[in-house]
């Protein structure tokens, strides 16, 4: 019998008999949607576009699941310099850093397979201090409303490390479809609960990295936490249900739905961004031939918030004056809006920011002068 007060001795992976008919039916649309998203990303002329935009949303939602809440606006505003941001915004921006730290570790020249050290590095970046596997006892998960203990993870450093090395082995040696393995491995990591803090966020970053390592995604652009934050109670209930009742099927189906729905959501969002980019490009060409350059329009879409420094760093202009004149002319065209922040003027691509902040994929058309 499962007792929430007693440290849970998690069964080791693999789990037999999880490829049920119900799961396999959900698998096909999930694999198809993810493959379509990967295709869309591959065909983008500007590979920086999504990598700068989607991970911010993923960071925001994954943090919101842990009740760390900030706005999309604040995140894009402070992305290149978080020194003036509030604590929640700083913490969410660290999530994005942690995601890219993981991405570099599995895809750079010195790429190494996903493992326990990847998880430790990611969690250390999230928490902003060096973490290691839990050594002290007394960790448990409580119901936030009632305060009752609902789960006590395994204890003992050696025990936790053994569970992690089994999890790590499973990541690379599973004999089921990678999308099913992803759901299994995510449950296992959360159940092991290896760190004192940051387990949920670390686990959700590992999901994205697992897809990249299995060549199902080329970039960290699946906005998976969106579905989880919208179905947060189900997410926690189904995780616990695996522990209490061995109900893998409902949990895996939940994760496959998450992949299907967020892949499609991300594709729709990308298409809206590309349509806005096309219309912005045409509007600038028609209205201000001199200001237009292909590279400048690309930059407007990599960063919803632009500083004069961004234009100078990219080599568009040598002087601050020339950069400001260019941004001001884009403001006159209704492409950007200026906002004063301290001693700095920021130029905001408000249509893009709205696309990134809301579910709608509509935007205001440009008025030609």
C-alpha positions in Angstrom: 0.0 0.0 0.0 1.2 3.5 -0.8 1.7 5.7 2.2 2.4 9.4 1.4 4.3 9.8 4.7 6.8 7.1 4.0 9.7 7.7 1.5 8.5 6.0 -1.7 10.7 3.2 -3.2 10.2 3.9 -6.9 10.2 0.9 -9.1 13.2 0.9 -11.5 12.7 1.5 -15.3 11.7 0.1 -17.8 8.0 -0.4 -17.1 6.5 -3.3 -19.0 3.2 -3.3 -20.9 2.8 0.5 -21.3 2.2 0.5 -25.1 -1.5 0.2 -24.7 -4.0 0.7 -27.6 -5.1 4.0 -26.1 -1.5 5.3 -25.9 -0.6 4.2 -29.4 -3.7 6.0 -30.7 -2.5 9.2 -29.1 1.1 8.6 -30.2 0.4 9.0 -34.0 -1.0 12.6 -33.9 1.6 13.7 -31.3 4.5 12.4 -33.5 2.9 14.0 -36.6 2.4 17.4 -35.0 5.9 17.5 -33.5 7.4 16.5 -36.9 5.4 19.3 -38.6 6.7 21.8 -36.1 10.3 20.7 -36.6 9.8 21.0 -40.4 8.4 24.6 -40.0 11.4 25.5 -37.8 13.9 24.0 -40.3 12.5 26.0 -43.2 12.8 29.4 -41.5 15.2 31.7 -43.2 16.1 33.2 -39.9 17.0 30.5 -37.4 17.3 33.0 -34.5 13.7 34.0 -34.8 12.0 31.3 -32.8 14.9 30.6 -30.6 14.6 34.1 -29.2 10.8 34.1 -28.9 9.4 30.7 -27.9 11.8 29.8 -25.1 10.8 33.0 -23.2 7.2 31.8 -23.3 8.2 28.3 -22.2 10.3 29.8 -19.3 7.3 31.9 -18.3 4.8 29.1 -18.2 7.1 26.5 -16.6 7.9 29.0 -13.8 4.2 29.9 -13.4 3.5 26.2 -12.7 5.7 26.8 -9.6 3.8 30.1 -8.8 6.7 32.3 -10.1 4.7 34.8 -12.1 5.8 37.6 -14.4 4.6 39.2 -17.7 5.8 38.5 -21.2 6.3 42.2 -21.5 8.7 42.3 -18.6 10.6 39.3 -19.9 11.3 40.7 -23.3 12.1 44.1 -21.9 14.8 42.7 -19.5 16.0 39.9 -21.6 19.3 41.4 -22.7 19.9 43.0 -19.3 18.1 41.7 -16.2 19.7 44.0 -13.7 16.7 46.3 -13.3 14.1 43.4 -13.3 12.0 42.3 -10.3 13.0 39.0 -8.7 10.3 36.8 -10.5 11.4 38.2 -13.9 15.1 37.5 -13.1 14.2 33.9 -12.0 12.3 33.3 -15.2 15.1 34.6 -17.3 17.4 32.2 -15.5 15.1 29.4 -16.8 15.8 30.5 -20.3 19.5 30.5 -19.6 19.3 27.1 -18.1 17.4 25.8 -21.1 20.2 27.1 -23.4 22.9 25.8 -21.1 21.4 22.3 -21.5 20.9 22.8 -25.3 24.6 23.7 -25.7 25.7 20.7 -23.6 23.9 18.2 -25.8 24.5 19.9 -29.2 27.7 21.8 -29.2 31.1 20.6 -30.4 31.7 19.0 -27.0 28.2 17.5 -26.9 27.6 14.9 -24.2 24.5 12.7 -23.8 21.8 13.8 -21.3 22.7 12.6 -17.9 22.5 13.4 -14.2 25.2 16.1 -14.5 23.1 17.8 -17.1 20.2 17.9 -14.6 22.6 19.3 -11.9 23.9 22.0 -14.1 20.4 23.0 -15.2 19.1 23.1 -11.7 22.2 25.1 -10.5 21.5 27.7 -13.2 17.8 27.9 -12.2 18.4 28.3 -8.5 21.5 30.5 -9.0 23.7 28.4 -6.8 25.5 25.1 -7.1 23.2 22.3 -6.3 23.7 18.6 -5.7 21.6 15.5 -5.1 19.6 15.7 -1.8 21.6 14.5 1.2 19.2 15.5 4.0 15.9 13.8 4.8 12.6 15.6 5.5 11.7 16.5 2.0 8.0 15.9 1.1 5.4 17.4 -1.2 2.3 18.9 0.4 -1.1 19.9 -0.9 -0.8 23.7 -1.2 -4.4 24.3 0.0 -4.7 21.8 2.9 -1.0 21.3 3.9 -1.4 17.5 4.0 1.6 15.5 2.8 0.8 13.8 -0.5 4.1 12.3 -1.4 7.5 11.6 0.2 10.3 11.0 -2.3 13.1 8.5 -1.8 15.8 9.3 0.7 19.5 8.6 1.1 22.1 10.1 -1.3 23.3 6.7 -2.5 19.7 5.5 -3.1 18.8 8.7 -5.0 22.0 8.4 -7.1 21.2 4.8 -8.0 17.7 5.8 -9.0 19.1 8.6 -11.2 21.6 6.3 -12.9 18.7 3.9 -13.7 16.8 6.9 -15.1 19.8 8.0 -17.1 20.3 4.5 -18.6 16.6 4.5 -19.6 17.0 7.8 -21.4 19.3 6.2 -23.9 18.3 2.5 -23.8 14.4 2.5 -23.7 12.7 0.2 -26.2 9.5 2.2 -26.7 8.8 5.2 -28.9 10.7 8.3 -27.7 7.5 10.2 -27.0 6.3 7.5 -24.6 9.8 7.3 -23.1 9.7 11.1 -22.5 6.5 10.7 -20.4 8.0 7.8 -18.5 11.3 9.5 -17.8 9.6 12.8 -16.8 7.5 10.9 -14.2 10.5 9.1 -12.9 12.6 12.2 -12.6 9.8 14.1 -10.7 9.2 11.0 -8.4 12.9 10.8 -7.6 12.8 14.5 -6.8 16.6 14.6 -6.6 17.0 18.3 -5.5 15.7 20.4 -2.7 14.3 22.9 -5.1 13.8 23.3 -8.9 12.8 19.7 -9.7 9.8 20.5 -11.7 11.4 23.2 -13.9 14.6 21.0 -14.3 12.4 18.1 -15.4 10.5 20.2 -17.9 13.8 21.5 -19.5 15.0 17.9 -19.7 11.8 17.1 -21.7 12.7 19.5 -24.4 16.4 18.4 -24.4 15.3 14.8 -24.7 13.3 15.6 -27.9 16.4 17.4 -29.3 18.7 14.6 -28.4 16.3 12.1 -30.2 16.4 14.4 -33.3 12.6 15.1 -33.0 13.3 18.8 -32.6 16.3 20.8 -34.0 15.9 23.7 -31.6 14.3 24.2 -28.1 11.1 25.7 -29.5 8.3 23.4 -28.2 6.2 25.4 -25.8 5.2 22.3 -23.8 4.6 24.1 -20.5 1.7 26.0 -21.9 -0.4 22.9 -21.8 0.8 22.0 -18.4 0.1 25.4 -16.9 -3.4 25.3 -18.4 -4.0 21.8 -17.0 -1.9 22.1 -13.8 -4.2 20.2 -11.5 -4.4 17.3 -13.9 -0.6 17.3 -14.3 -0.1 16.9 -10.6 -3.0 14.5 -10.1 -1.9 12.2 -12.9 1.7 12.2 -11.7 0.5 11.2 -8.3 -1.9 8.6 -9.8 1.1 6.7 -11.3 2.6 6.5 -7.9 -0.5 5.6 -6.0 -2.2 3.3 -8.6 0.4 2.5 -11.2 -1.9 4.3 -13.8 0.7 5.0 -16.5 -1.8 5.1 -19.3 -3.6 8.3 -18.2 -0.3 10.0 -17.5 1.3 9.1 -20.8 -1.9 10.1 -22.7 -1.8 13.4 -21.0 1.8 14.1 -22.1 1.1 12.9 -25.7 -1.9 15.3 -25.8 0.4 18.1 -24.5 2.8 17.4 -27.3 0.1 17.4 -30.0 -1.6 20.5 -28.8 1.5 22.6 -28.1 3.1 21.6 -31.4 0.0 22.8 -33.3 -0.2 26.0 -31.1 3.5 26.7 -31.8 3.0 26.1 -35.6 0.1 28.5 -35.7 2.0 31.1 -33.7 5.1 30.8 -36.0 2.9 31.3 -39.1 1.3 34.4 -37.6 4.8 35.8 -36.8 5.9 35.1 -40.3 2.8 36.8 -41.8 3.4 39.8 -39.6 7.0 39.9 -40.6 6.0 39.8 -44.3 3.5 42.6 -43.9 6.0 44.7 -41.8 8.6 44.2 -44.5 6.2 45.3 -47.3 5.0 48.3 -45.3 8.5 49.6 -44.7 9.5 49.0 -48.4 6.4 50.9 -49.6 6.6 53.8 -47.1 10.3 54.3 -46.4 12.5 52.8 -49.1 15.7 54.3 -47.4 15.1 52.7 -44.0 14.4 49.2 -45.4 16.9 46.4 -45.2 16.2 42.7 -45.0 18.6 42.3 -42.0 16.9 45.2 -40.1 13.5 43.5 -40.4 15.0 40.2 -39.2 16.3 42.0 -36.1 12.9 43.6 -35.4 11.5 40.1 -35.1 14.2 38.6 -33.0 13.7 41.1 -30.2 10.3 42.7 -29.5 12.3 45.3 -27.5 15.1 47.1 -29.4 17.8 49.4 -28.1 20.0 51.6 -30.3 22.9 49.4 -29.0 21.3 46.4 -30.8 21.5 48.1 -34.2 25.1 49.2 -33.5 26.1 45.7 -32.3 24.8 44.2 -35.5 26.8 46.7 -37.6 23.8 48.5 -39.1 25.1 51.9 -38.0 28.3 53.3 -36.5 26.8 56.1 -34.5 24.0 56.3 -31.9 22.5 59.2 -33.8 22.1 57.2 -37.0 20.6 54.2 -35.1 18.1 56.5 -33.3 17.1 58.2 -36.5 16.4 54.8 -38.1 14.3 53.6 -35.1 12.4 56.9 -35.0 11.5 56.7 -38.7 10.2 53.2 -38.0 8.1 54.7 -35.1 6.7 57.3 -37.5 5.6 54.4 -39.8 3.8 52.8 -36.9 6.1 49.8 -36.9 7.6 50.5 -33.5 6.6 52.4 -30.4 9.1 54.1 -28.1 9.1 53.8 -24.4 11.4 55.6 -22.0 12.9 53.3 -19.4 15.3 55.2 -17.1 17.9 56.9 -19.2 17.2 54.7 -22.1 14.6 54.7 -24.9 13.3 51.3 -25.9 11.6 50.7 -29.2 8.9 48.1 -29.1 7.5 46.0 -31.9 4.1 46.1 -30.2 2.3 43.9 -32.8 4.9 41.2 -32.2 4.8 41.6 -28.5 1.0 41.2 -28.6 1.4 38.0 -30.7 3.8 36.7 -28.0 1.6 37.7 -25.1 -1.8 36.5 -26.2 -3.3 33.5 -27.7 -4.8 35.3 -30.6 -2.9 35.3 -33.9 -4.5 38.4 -35.3 -2.7 41.8 -35.5 -3.6 45.3 -36.6 -2.9 45.9 -40.3 -0.5 48.7 -41.2 -1.9 52.0 -42.5 0.0 53.1 -45.6 0.6 56.9 -45.8 
